[in-house]
Amino acid sequence: MPTFNVTLPSGATWTPTFVQSIDEAKCIGCGRCFKVCPRGVLELVGLDDEGQRVGIDGDEDDDDAEYEKKVMTIAHQDQCIGCTACAKICPKKCYTHAAAAV
């Protein structure tokens, strides 16, 4: 099956790979990927003791948090441009990317 490719000004071909999933078991919720994503694809959420997602209010004071840990999630997958900046900066290698079929 052919994949989506881009021909760069140099004439080289580049195949962007788009975010498919984040391994929440590995994710430490550091937010590095969120900061580097140029398209707002990601969102930080909390996981409660049952593994259910809960919103994070953004307060710096997390003492009363309703979650056990923070993890990154894919909020707007359709906005991904395939740059893989998130995977490159992730210290835990949580990301899976794949080329798009045409």
KANORKA-V440412 format. One record per residue. PHI is phi in whole degrees, -180 to 180 (NA if undefined). NEAR is the number of other ideal C-beta (glycine too) atoms within 8 Angstrom. D_CENTER is the distance of its C-alpha to the mean C-alpha in Angstrom with 2 decimals. Layout:
# KANORKA-V440412
phi=<PHI,PHI>
near=<NEAR,NEAR>
d_center=<D_CENTER,D_CENTER>
This chain:
# KANORKA-V440412
phi=<NA,-70,-113,-72,-128,-124,-94,-79,-55,-74,98,-71,-102,-122,-109,-68,-118,-100,-61,-112,-159,-126,-79,-65,-69,-89,-63,-105,67,-72,85,-60,-66,-61,-69,-90,-70,-80,-120,69,-75,-104,-148,-86,-130,-102,-115,-81,-66,-101,84,-84,-79,-131,-69,-110,-77,92,-66,-72,-88,-98,-62,-99,-61,-95,-129,-86,-154,-99,-142,-88,-137,-89,-92,-137,-58,-68,-92,-65,-105,80,-78,62,-59,-61,-70,-66,-94,-67,-73,-107,54,-86,-93,-120,-124,-150,-72,-89,-81,-112>
near=<3,4,9,9,7,8,7,8,3,4,5,6,7,8,9,12,8,12,13,6,7,12,10,9,4,8,11,6,9,5,8,9,14,10,6,10,11,6,8,7,12,12,8,11,13,14,13,10,4,4,5,6,7,10,6,10,4,3,5,3,5,6,4,5,7,6,11,6,7,9,12,13,11,10,8,9,9,4,8,10,8,9,6,10,10,13,11,7,9,11,7,8,7,10,13,8,10,7,9,9,7,5>
d_center=<25.56,24.89,21.44,20.47,21.52,22.17,25.38,25.07,28.10,29.18,29.56,26.88,24.53,20.76,18.60,15.08,12.55,9.94,6.68,8.52,7.34,6.21,9.64,10.46,13.74,12.56,10.05,12.34,10.65,11.65,9.49,9.73,6.28,6.97,10.34,9.89,8.00,11.29,10.72,9.34,6.64,4.95,7.72,9.28,11.74,14.64,15.99,19.77,22.20,22.13,18.39,18.25,15.61,17.24,16.55,16.58,19.33,18.36,21.66,21.98,24.34,22.46,25.74,26.10,22.57,22.46,19.63,19.78,16.42,13.20,9.80,6.28,5.98,5.33,8.35,9.40,8.64,12.02,11.22,9.19,11.90,11.13,11.41,9.08,9.21,5.89,7.62,10.85,10.55,9.16,12.59,12.17,10.77,8.46,6.75,9.00,9.74,13.03,15.54,16.69,20.25,22.89>
